[in-house]
Amino acid sequence: MSSGPILYSFRRCPYAMRARLALLASGMACEIREVKLSAKPAEMIAASPKATVPVLVMPDETVIDESLDIMHWALGRNDPEHWLAREDAALIAANDGPFKHHLDRYKYPERHASDPIEHRTAAVAMLARLEERLTFNPNLCGEAMGLTDAAIMPFVRQFAQTDLAWFDAQPLPKIQSWLERHTTSALFARAMVRLAPWRAEDAPTPFPIGAS
């Protein structure tokens, strides 16, 4: 086993993004293994048979395979920016449930036999509630970024990128500014470093990238 935790990840997956963001914010180091979704490594499937990223495997073979649990694990050990104090569990649940439901059916209508415009409209109605919330503070739970922002932002980013020109034309200036600020941050850049898919013969890749 590795001397530290191993994170199985996929760069573009919003669940994996938020796990990586929390690991970076906590300063917790691990080995990162980029997964090719069409050829998932046997090691990851053995650790977590549901075979979805992210998966965090501890040196003692304890496995955490839910992204929010990985965030809480990392920040529960070190939370220098007090992200846990800015957690709104209900807002995150609305993102992970109804918003994700509409996002999937907007972005992948062929998979779901869905009307993408219907689901886009429903998702925008949910974003309007975030827009109202952001009129009072620059982030979802106050002045500073917190766990709620990191947990929700990757999904809003995925929604926006489905049709960016359309999204940019919507009357959501607070959401658009919030998303731009977080996706152009140094933290996000560190979370989004491109990696080749992991192979068993590869040398370990430390995360944060460049850490010794």
C-alpha positions as CSV (number, residue, x, y, z in Angstrom):
1,M,0.0,0.0,0.0
2,S,0.9,3.7,-0.4
3,S,2.4,5.5,2.6
4,G,-0.5,8.0,2.4
5,P,-4.1,8.1,1.0
6,I,-4.7,7.4,-2.6
7,L,-7.3,9.4,-4.5
8,Y,-8.9,8.0,-7.6
9,S,-10.2,10.9,-9.6
10,F,-11.4,12.1,-12.9
11,R,-10.5,15.7,-13.8
12,R,-13.9,16.8,-15.3
13,C,-16.2,15.0,-12.8
14,P,-17.8,17.6,-10.5
15,Y,-17.9,15.2,-7.6
16,A,-14.2,14.6,-7.9
17,M,-13.6,18.3,-8.4
18,R,-15.1,19.2,-5.0
19,A,-13.1,16.4,-3.3
20,R,-9.9,17.8,-4.7
21,L,-10.8,21.3,-3.7
22,A,-11.3,20.3,-0.1
23,L,-8.1,18.3,0.0
24,L,-6.3,21.3,-1.3
25,A,-7.9,23.7,1.2
26,S,-7.1,21.3,4.0
27,G,-3.5,20.8,3.0
28,M,-3.9,17.1,3.1
29,A,-1.5,15.3,0.8
30,C,-2.2,12.1,-1.1
31,E,-1.4,10.2,-4.2
32,I,-3.7,11.0,-7.1
33,R,-4.6,8.5,-9.8
34,E,-6.5,9.9,-12.8
35,V,-9.1,7.4,-14.0
36,K,-10.1,6.8,-17.6
37,L,-13.8,6.1,-17.3
38,S,-13.9,3.7,-20.2
39,A,-11.1,1.6,-18.6
40,K,-11.5,1.9,-14.8
41,P,-8.5,0.4,-13.0
42,A,-9.1,-2.9,-11.2
43,E,-7.5,-1.5,-8.1
44,M,-10.3,1.2,-7.8
45,I,-13.1,-1.3,-8.5
46,A,-11.7,-3.7,-5.8
47,A,-11.6,-0.8,-3.3
48,S,-15.1,0.5,-4.2
49,P,-17.3,-1.9,-6.3
50,K,-19.7,0.9,-7.2
51,A,-16.7,2.1,-9.4
52,T,-17.5,5.9,-9.4
53,V,-15.0,8.6,-8.6
54,P,-13.9,10.0,-6.3
55,V,-12.5,7.2,-4.2
56,L,-10.1,7.8,-1.3
57,V,-8.2,4.7,-0.1
58,M,-6.3,5.0,3.2
59,P,-3.1,3.1,3.9
60,D,-5.0,0.8,6.2
61,E,-7.4,0.1,3.3
62,T,-10.3,2.1,4.7
63,V,-12.3,3.5,1.8
64,I,-14.2,6.8,1.5
65,D,-16.1,6.8,-1.8
66,E,-18.6,9.7,-1.4
67,S,-17.3,13.1,-2.3
68,L,-18.9,15.0,0.6
69,D,-17.5,12.4,3.0
70,I,-14.0,13.0,1.5
71,M,-14.5,16.8,2.0
72,H,-15.5,16.3,5.6
73,W,-12.7,13.9,6.2
74,A,-10.1,16.3,4.9
75,L,-11.5,19.4,6.5
76,G,-12.2,17.6,9.8
77,R,-8.4,17.1,10.1
78,N,-7.3,20.5,9.0
79,D,-9.5,23.5,8.1
80,P,-7.3,26.6,8.1
81,E,-9.9,28.7,6.1
82,H,-12.9,27.5,8.2
83,W,-14.8,26.0,5.3
84,L,-16.8,23.8,7.6
85,A,-18.3,26.8,9.4
86,R,-19.8,27.8,6.0
87,E,-21.7,24.7,5.2
88,D,-25.4,24.7,4.3
89,A,-26.4,21.0,4.2
90,A,-29.8,21.8,2.8
91,L,-28.4,23.9,-0.1
92,I,-25.9,21.2,-1.0
93,A,-28.7,18.5,-0.9
94,A,-30.8,20.6,-3.3
95,N,-27.8,20.8,-5.6
96,D,-27.0,17.1,-5.4
97,G,-30.7,16.1,-5.8
98,P,-33.0,18.2,-7.9
99,F,-30.4,20.4,-9.6
100,K,-28.3,17.4,-10.6
101,H,-31.4,15.7,-11.8
102,H,-32.2,18.6,-14.2
103,L,-28.5,19.1,-15.1
104,D,-28.2,15.5,-16.3
105,R,-31.3,15.7,-18.4
106,Y,-30.3,19.0,-19.9
107,K,-26.7,18.0,-20.7
108,Y,-27.4,14.4,-21.7
109,P,-30.9,14.3,-23.2
110,E,-30.1,11.3,-25.4
111,R,-29.3,9.2,-22.3
112,H,-32.5,10.1,-20.5
113,A,-34.9,10.6,-23.4
114,S,-35.6,14.0,-22.0
115,D,-36.6,17.4,-23.2
116,P,-33.4,19.5,-22.5
117,I,-35.2,22.8,-22.6
118,E,-37.7,21.7,-20.0
119,H,-34.9,20.6,-17.6
120,R,-32.8,23.7,-18.4
121,T,-35.7,25.9,-17.4
122,A,-36.1,24.0,-14.1
123,A,-32.4,24.2,-13.3
124,V,-32.4,28.0,-14.0
125,A,-35.3,28.4,-11.5
126,M,-33.1,26.8,-8.9
127,L,-30.1,29.0,-9.9
128,A,-32.4,32.0,-9.4
129,R,-32.5,31.1,-5.7
130,L,-28.8,31.1,-5.5
131,E,-28.7,34.4,-7.4
132,E,-30.9,36.0,-4.7
133,R,-28.7,34.6,-2.0
134,L,-25.6,36.1,-3.6
135,T,-27.1,39.6,-3.6
136,F,-26.3,39.7,0.2
137,N,-22.8,38.2,0.2
138,P,-20.1,37.3,-2.4
139,N,-20.3,33.7,-1.5
140,L,-23.2,31.3,-0.6
141,C,-22.6,31.4,3.2
142,G,-20.9,34.7,3.7
143,E,-18.0,36.8,2.7
144,A,-15.5,34.0,2.3
145,M,-15.5,30.8,0.3
146,G,-16.7,27.8,2.2
147,L,-17.6,24.1,1.8
148,T,-21.0,25.1,0.3
149,D,-19.3,27.0,-2.5
150,A,-16.8,24.2,-3.2
151,A,-19.5,21.6,-3.2
152,I,-21.9,23.4,-5.5
153,M,-19.7,25.3,-7.9
154,P,-18.5,22.4,-10.0
155,F,-22.1,21.5,-10.9
156,V,-23.0,25.1,-11.8
157,R,-19.9,25.2,-14.0
158,Q,-21.0,22.0,-15.8
159,F,-24.4,23.5,-16.3
160,A,-22.9,26.8,-17.7
161,Q,-20.5,25.0,-20.0
162,T,-23.3,23.0,-21.7
163,D,-24.2,26.2,-23.6
164,L,-21.9,28.9,-22.4
165,A,-23.1,31.6,-24.8
166,W,-26.7,31.0,-23.6
167,F,-25.7,30.9,-19.9
168,D,-23.8,34.2,-20.2
169,A,-26.9,35.9,-21.7
170,Q,-29.1,35.0,-18.7
171,P,-30.0,37.5,-16.0
172,L,-27.9,35.8,-13.4
173,P,-25.1,38.4,-12.9
174,K,-24.3,37.3,-9.3
175,I,-24.1,33.7,-10.2
176,Q,-22.0,34.5,-13.3
177,S,-19.6,36.6,-11.2
178,W,-19.4,34.0,-8.4
179,L,-18.6,31.3,-11.0
180,E,-16.0,33.3,-12.8
181,R,-14.3,34.2,-9.6
182,H,-14.0,30.6,-8.4
183,T,-13.1,29.0,-11.7
184,T,-10.3,31.5,-12.4
185,S,-8.9,31.2,-8.9
186,A,-5.5,29.8,-8.1
187,L,-7.1,27.1,-6.0
188,F,-9.3,25.9,-8.9
189,A,-6.2,25.9,-11.2
190,R,-4.4,23.6,-8.8
191,A,-7.4,21.3,-8.6
192,M,-7.7,21.1,-12.4
193,V,-4.2,20.1,-13.4
194,R,-4.3,17.7,-16.3
195,L,-2.9,14.2,-15.7
196,A,-2.5,11.2,-17.9
197,P,-4.7,8.1,-16.9
198,W,-3.0,6.2,-14.2
199,R,-1.3,2.8,-14.9
200,A,-0.1,0.4,-12.3
201,E,3.5,0.7,-13.4
202,D,3.5,4.5,-13.0
203,A,5.4,6.2,-10.2
204,P,3.1,7.7,-7.6
205,T,1.9,11.2,-8.5
206,P,1.6,13.4,-5.4
207,F,-1.4,15.7,-4.9
208,P,-1.1,18.6,-4.6
209,I,0.7,18.4,-7.9
210,G,4.3,19.3,-7.4
211,A,4.3,18.4,-3.7
212,S,7.3,16.4,-2.5
